[in-house]
Amino acid sequence: METIDKNSCQKIGYFQKPHGIKGALSLIFEPQYDLSLENEPTLFLELDGLLVPFFFSTEGMRFRSAESAIVQLDWVDDEEQARKLSGVSVFLKQEDLVEPEEEFTLHHLVGFSVSDLQVGEIGIIEKVEDYGGNLLFQIQYQGKEVLIPFNEDLLIDLDEQNKKLVLQCPDGIFDLD
């Protein structure tokens, strides 16, 4: 059985659970790897600490969302075999990774430090949530999670190079009583 060095691969996700009774699996992956998966490259599964190649069957793969797909692999043709692969990490070779055209989105702001004109330094954006078109930044402020609504009217300054964001936050948002 051929194995491959982990250093030449990138973990993209894992198999969550079987899908149906014919051996299909639910693949959960990081959204930046969707273009890489579209070409249906060889998947490498981490089995007993080694990366083992698996190939798509003729049914291949179909995307369910930006972060999940239903995958049918060669030689995995029943629910029992698929169940054995549940929880297994999935890797792609570095050479199979497709770099998406870099378009700056609000999700790129994760890791940026945020300041408010009145409050000063607030914290680091841990997550960007989208609730029906209402964007919220999740930040730890004074030991508590704070959700800061975002729209362009609140943006005072964006420094991509230094990863800093200055906002004019709504009054009372930092009253943690």
N, C-alpha and C positions, 0 to 999 in steps of 0.2 A: 504494500500500500504506500503510495507516494505521500510524503508530507512536505511542508514548506516552512521556511523560517518566518517566525512571527514579525521580525523586523522589516520584512518586505511586504507586509500586509497592514491593513487598517481595519480595526473593528468598526463595523457599521451598525450593529444591532444584535438581535437575538430572536430565536424562534419562541413565540409565546406559548402556542398550544396547537394541537391538531385542528384542522378545519374539515369537517365531514368525516366520512369513513373510508375514503380512497387514498389516504396518505398525504393529503395536502396539509400545509402548515401555515400558520399565521406568523408572518415576519414583521417584527417591530424594528424600525430603523430610524436613524437620525435623518431629518429632512434634507440635509445638504447632500445626501447620497442618492437621491431619487434619480438623477440623471445617470449616475453610474450604473444603477440597477436596470434602467431601461434597455440597455444592450444585452441583458441577461448573460453576464459574465459567469465564469466559474465561481461558485461560492466556496469558501473554506470554512469548515465547521471545526470548532475546538472540541476535540474528543480526547479524553485522557491526557490533556495538556499539549496535544499535538494538533496542528492544523491539517485537516484532511479535505481533499477536493470533492465537491459534489456538483453535479451538472443538472440543469433544468431538463425535465422531461418535455415531450411535445406539447403538453398543456401549458408549460412555462409558468408565467407569473402574471397576475393581474393586480393592479394597485387598487386599494380600498380608500386610502387617504394619502396625505402628504407624508405620513409616517408609518404606514402599514400596507402590506400586500399579502395576497394568498399565493403561495409558492408550491409547485409540484416538482419534486426532484426525481431523477432516475433512481430506480431501485428502492424507492420508498412508496409502496403501493397499498398500504393498509393503515388503519388507525393505530394499531399497536406499534408498528415501526415508527410512525410519526410521533407518537407519545414519547418514545425513547429519546427523541431529539428536542423535546420541549425544554426550554431554558438554556439551550446550547447557544453559545456566542457565535456570531456570523462575521466573517472577515472577507474583504476583497483585496486582491493584489494592488499594490500602490499604482502599478501601471494601468490598471483598469479603472482607476478613479477619474471621473470627469469633473474638471473644475468649472463650476457654473460661472457665467459672466458676473463679475462682482457688481452688484447693484446694492447701494446702501439702503437698508431698510431699518425700521425701528428695532427689530430684533438684534441688529448689530450693536445696539446701545447697551446690551448686557455687559457688565463690567465697567461701564462709565461711572465716574463719580458725579454726583448731583449736588448743586448748591442752589439755595433760594436767596433772592435779594434781601429779604428781611431776616431769615433764620440763619443764613450762612451755610456751612457744610452740612449736608444731610446724610449721605451715605452712598453706597455703590448699588447700581441697578442689578438685582439678582435675577429678575425675570420680567418679561413684557407680556402682559395678558391682554387679550382682545375679547371684550364682552360685547358682542353685537355691534362692532364698530367703535366702541368706547375703549380707548387704549389706556392701560394703567401700568405704571412702573411699580414693581414690588421692591421695596428697599427696607433694610433694617435701620431704624432710627431710634437711638437711645434704648437699645435692647428689645424693641418691639417692631413687628412687621407693619409697615405703612404702605398703603396703595395710593399712589399719586396719579391723578388723572392727567392725561397729556392731550394737548392739541397745540397747533402751531402758534396760536395767540399767546400761550404761556411761555414760549421759547424766547429767551433773551439772547443766549449765546450757545453755539455748538462748536467745540474744538475737537475735531476727529483725531488730530495728531496726538494730543495730550489726554484724550479720552475724558473730556470734561463737558458737563452740561450745566447751564445756568437757566433756572426757571423762575417765573413769577407765579408761585403756587397760590391756590385759593386760601383765603384767610381761614384760620382755625383748623387746618388739616394736620398740624403738628401738635395740637392740644391733646396730650395722651392721658388725660385724667380718667 
